[in-house]
Amino acid sequence: MNVEEILKKLVSFPVLGGESNLSILNWIKGVLESNGVTVHLVPNEDGSKASLHCRIGPATDGGVILSGHMDVVPVEGQEWTTDPFVLTDKGDGKLYGRGACDMKGFLACCLAALPQMLEADLKKPIYFAFSYDEEVGCLAAPELARAISTHYDETPKYAIIGEPSLMEPIVGQKGIYILETYVNGSAGHSSRVKQEVSAIHEAMRLILWLEKKMDQLIADKRLDDRFHPPHSSIHIGLVSGGIAPNVIADKAHFYWDLRTIPMDDIDAIVKEFDGYCKKREATLRQVFPDFSIKTVENHPPVPHLDTKADADVVSLVKRISGKSKLNTVSYAAEAGQFANEGFQSAICGPGSIAQAHRADEFIAKEQLVKGVAMINKLILELSSENFAWYA
Ligand SMILES: [Zn+2]
């Protein structure tokens, strides 16, 4: 099967983040096994989902992990002009379908290059690391990265995460954390606003504290020009609470997201916020003893990626992609999680993030060709005796 045929098959599995991925998993597993590759699964607790990993080439230190996710985002509410789960060639040089670019395109490139990998005389191994539930918070990658570092006797050195980057190397990614805060106050007639504790009024105070915290980070010149915007951001995206204008709200709730540049610490910001909440609780319990503020995790934190420009993986990715300009992104990806496991990591893959997650998602055919070409160059690098100096 060529890369387009493989992509067509991959797109036909409508596996959304959060759902069982066994259908697409078993198809990929079948392709690998029919080529003689031994596949290892990393299942979730009830066995309804699994990541897979495998090694192609010798069991020696210094290999390269190719990482991608098998799940996609929903199509509900989007106006598609084609069936999102049928890869469609409209004759305009683009292939349309959900996941065509994010990121089944890269998975297709990996599988299309498999025969070349098997034929090559690889001096260093290539690993596939395909995860599930990336689109609902990069949930499976930490366990997958851990499984790779514990399963094999040898130690891989690099991870290339094939998220759509128009084949440009991406070395930085903001850390991301999504939280929910619940405020429990006391209900009453609106005229008694000083005798009760309005959960809405208090929630607004907490929201302003968060905004001020962001402004303080900027004022303190905590800036990293590699990112747009160059500062950590704190954003409140959904607020609810109250029942009527003349009733004091006893409940309020808001969602917030925190996107941190590498020099800022997600935990430290959340801890400082918690400290402020504790102070408010102590003050307001004098008015209403059951007053409380509770902040809970909506998604586990996704760590930042901060690969230095002079890291070996950067020169490797520059060489195989043919692109030398380094970029950063503010979206969530699994690269920071692979880096946390000790693998030098960079993002580089076919397609544009501008086409991801939207109606009529597509990948340009020439991007698929470039994706396969990058992997073929990687095979050449890893077949060369000269590659040894990288490891
Ligand atoms: Zn993705």
Residues whose N, C-alpha, C, O or C-beta is under 5 A from the ligand:
A	BS01	ZN	D102 M103 E163
